[in-house]
């Protein structure tokens, strides 16, 4: 499970960096590398979203286990 958590964290960080680039410079790195809304770009966006959800689950699990 630790491997999945670390992988999810890496993809979430990539997504955060991409959103930061969009917000600061109006530059979408994923679209630049893989094409604007190409199949590969969409897959990456979906993977980042799923990883974000995994991280939400991890966050709440740690909150629950701390009590």
Rosetta blueprint (number, residue, H / E / L):
1 X L
2 X H
3 X H
4 X H
5 X H
6 X H
7 X H
8 X H
9 X H
10 X H
11 X H
12 X H
13 X H
14 X H
15 X H
16 X H
17 X H
18 X H
19 X H
20 X H
21 X H
22 X H
23 X H
24 X H
25 X H
26 X L
27 X L
28 X L
29 X H
30 X H
31 X H
32 X H
33 X H
34 X H
35 X L
36 X L
37 X L
38 X L
39 X H
40 X H
41 X H
42 X H
43 X H
44 X H
45 X H
46 X H
47 X H
48 X H
49 X H
50 X H
51 X H
52 X H
53 X H
54 X H
55 X H
56 X H
57 X H
58 X H
59 X H
60 X H
61 X H
62 X H
63 X H
64 X H
65 X H
66 X H
67 X L
